[in-house]
Structure formats: C-alpha cells, structure tokens
Amino acid sequence: MRSMALFFIACVSLIAGCGGSASDPSAANGSDQQRVTLYTSVDDAFAKMVVAQFEKDTGIRVDVLGDTEATKTTGLVTRLQSEKDDPTCDVWWSSEPMGTILLDREGVLEPGGMRGTVGSQWPHELHAQDWSWVGTALRRRVIVYATDRVETPPTSMHELIDPAYKGRIGMARPQFGTTRIHMAVLASRWDPSGLEDWLRKLKDNGVRLYDGNATVVRAVAMGEIDVGLTDTDDVWSGQQNGWKVDFASFEPVEDHLPPASRFFLPADQILIPNTVAIIKNAPNPDLAKQLAAYLTSPTVERLLYESTSGNLPVDAALREELGLPPLRSDFGSGPSVLPEYEGVSELAGQAMDACERVLGP
C-alpha cells in the first residue's frame, strides 16, 4: 500500500508542475469554480497528494500557499498574523502545533471552528479546549544515524553529549519547525535551566546546525555528521533516495505491549501532530469547514500513514484496522509521548532564549 501512495505522490507532483492548484492564492483567477484557500507547512509532496484527492472527491478548487524548509511554519504564521483583520486564508494546516497555538491565542483562529470534525473521544492533548484547532496524523521525533558508520546508535538525548560523537552531531536550527517544539518539550521536562545545561554540553560536543530536518538527514547520508535529530518522515524519504540512514529502534516501554506499540518512545522522545484550524472570518466558511473536516479524516490519516511520511493515525477505528494499539496519552510512570501542547507552548519563549544564548540566533 505504501508503494501505491508513493506512485500517487509522484503523479500528483508531475501534474502540479504542469499547472496544478498548489499556488499562491493571490494569483487565483476569476473562475466560477468553488474554491477555498489553504495555507500549509506540511511538506509539499504530501500536501499536493492530499489536496489532489480532495479536489477529485469534491470538485472544489484549493489554492495552496506553502512554506520553505528553512522557515517551516514560522513564515506562514507571520503572514496569518498580518492578515488577521482581513484574512485571505480559509484553512490552516500545520506540520506542528506551536504556531497554531500562538495563532489561537492571538485570535486568528475561529473559536469552536473544528467542533464536529473528529469524534468526541479525540485525545484531549490533540484539540483546543474550545475546538479552535485539532491535532492529527502524528510524526515521531527520532535520532537519525548513518547505518554504514554507526554500529550502535544513540537512543536518548543524553547520549548525544557523549564525546564519542564529538563533531559528528547535527540538528535543525531550533527557531523553526518541529525542533522548536522538541526544545520546548525538553524545557517542560527538564525545566529551562536543565535544557540550557544540555545545550551547552551539546555545543561543547560540536553540534552542527542545519536549515531543516531534511537537511540533517542529508548531512548524515553525505558523511558530514554521523547522527542527528529529525522526524521519521525525513528519514523514510532519505531511504527512498537510497541513502544509508535509519533511526534508532526503540524498545516498548512496557514489555507486555505488542510489537506494534513500539511508537511509545523513551521519555525524551515525543509524538508531534499536524494541526488543522479554520481562520476566523474566513472568506469561505462553509468550504473551509468541508476542507478542514477532510484534513482530519481517516481518509487523510490513511494516505499519510501509507506514504513515506508514515504519520501515525489518531482515529481509533483506523488504528484498530491497521493493527495499531489504542493511542494512550500516558504509560507507566514516565512522561507522556503526547505532551500537553498548550502548556508546553508557554515555555517556548524560555526554550528559545536558552537556545539563542547557547547556539546563537
């Protein structure tokens, strides 16, 4: 099934390159066709795949504005903030929750806009209290390593400060994307001073900074570094390129859990959702609701699970169908792999201050 999804991605990318709908909404023409505007920081190939399927199923045209790898999420968040009083965007589809929570606090998102798009039993960590946003399609933060140079890869954040990896470690600049939320989660678990202490040891161990998670994986493959912090989808994409990379295999936290539960990672690893929200005073509210419901549907969770992105679904029925155990927000006595993202976001500023003091702007 995953190979079929890959073939579909390739076809959609070819079609989009010949005049598909993934374009800046400011360039939209005067067609009478129903159309809705989507801003997204989801990787381009996967966004195109999902949008193409939505357009095929509904006949609704989607004008898409994406972001760059280097400024993942942040650039579009800034644009949405600037457009707050006169929005162009209808739906926001983010690859992480931090920017979405910031937009919610600033009144950019429609209060209750996502109510009814998913079931009432959706994990509380994965939706705003007033349902202004919903989290879906989870990715894992992992340690990527070179399979031809690293015999026993590190399986925890603290192992990255081992002198054995001095000068051979990489991570994306923490101001952007999922690295930003990863640092905020670590600040919530270790407190900001604990994060800063770890960052100083990481710097002393010669960490290299890159423009994005995909670039970290490329650096491992090209021999610049041996290990790095990234997301699962970037590792799988690298493997599709024939690169000799993998991510550390983590054992289940509880021995009695089945092998499919191996997404329950050690305490310093987390799951990060995509997030979906409707913009307050969206120009096309009815179409926005339809698109937002689609983006959080089992259909899209299945598409992303079967693609090289490999996102883990949240929908309980789909998880059961795929042989995945029920998604739980806690396990044993360790911290949750689903953090309280609202609370974590409050520490983002302190986490970024620590990163800048140690690693620079």
C-alpha positions, 0 to 999 in steps of 0.5 A, a space after each residue: 500500500 505504501 508503494 501505491 501512495 508513493 506512485 500517487 505522490 509522484 503523479 500528483 507532483 508531475 501534474 502540479 508542475 504542469 499547472 496544478 492548484 498548489 499556488 499562491 492564492 493571490 494569483 487565483 483567477 476569476 473562475 466560477 469554480 468553488 474554491 477555498 484557500 489553504 495555507 500549509 507547512 506540511 511538506 509539499 509532496 504530501 500536501 499536493 497528494 492530499 489536496 489532489 484527492 480532495 479536489 477529485 472527491 469534491 470538485 472544489 478548487 484549493 489554492 495552496 500557499 506553502 512554506 520553505 524548509 528553512 522557515 517551516 511554519 514560522 513564515 506562514 504564521 507571520 503572514 496569518 498574523 498580518 492578515 488577521 483583520 482581513 484574512 485571505 486564508 480559509 484553512 490552516 494546516 500545520 506540520 506542528 502545533 506551536 504556531 497554531 497555538 500562538 495563532 489561537 491565542 492571538 485570535 486568528 483562529 475561529 473559536 469552536 471552528 473544528 467542533 464536529 470534525 473528529 469524534 468526541 473521544 479525540 485525545 484531549 492533548 490533540 484539540 483546543 479546549 474550545 475546538 479552535 484547532 485539532 491535532 492529527 496524523 502524528 510524526 515521531 521525533 527520532 535520532 537519525 544515524 548513518 547505518 554504514 558508520 554507526 554500529 550502535 546508535 544513540 537512543 536518548 538525548 543524553 547520549 548525544 553529549 557523549 564525546 564519542 560523537 564529538 563533531 559528528 552531531 547535527 540538528 535543525 536550527 531550533 527557531 523553526 519547525 518541529 525542533 522548536 517544539 522538541 526544545 520546548 518539550 525538553 524545557 517542560 521536562 527538564 525545566 529551562 535551566 536543565 535544557 540550557 545545561 544540555 545545550 551547552 554540553 551539546 555545543 561543547 560536543 560540536 553540534 552542527 546546525 542545519 536549515 531543516 530536518 531534511 537537511 540533517 538527514 542529508 548531512 548524515 547520508 553525505 558523511 558530514 555528521 554521523 547522527 542527528 535529530 529529525 522526524 521519521 518522515 525525513 528519514 523514510 524519504 532519505 531511504 527512498 533516495 537510497 541513502 544509508 540512514 535509519 533511526 534508532 529502534 526503540 524498545 516498548 516501554 512496557 514489555 507486555 505491549 505488542 510489537 506494534 506499540 513500539 511508537 511509545 518512545 523513551 521519555 525524551 522522545 515525543 509524538 508531534 501532530 499536524 494541526 488543522 484550524 479554520 481562520 476566523 472570518 474566513 472568506 469561505 466558511 462553509 468550504 473551509 469547514 468541508 476542507 478542514 473536516 477532510 484534513 482530519 479524516 481517516 481518509 487523510 490519516 490513511 494516505 499519510 500513514 501509507 506514504 513515506 511520511 508514515 504519520 501515525 493515525 489518531 482515529 481509533 477505528 483506523 488504528 484498530 484496522 491497521 493493527 495499531 494499539 489504542 493511542 494512550 496519552 500516558 504509560 507507566 510512570 514516565 512522561 507522556 509521548 503526547 505532551 500537553 501542547 498548550 502548556 508546553 507552548 508557554 515555555 517556548 519563549 524560555 526554550 528559545 532564549 536558552 537556545 539563542 544564548 547557547 547556539 546563537 540566533 
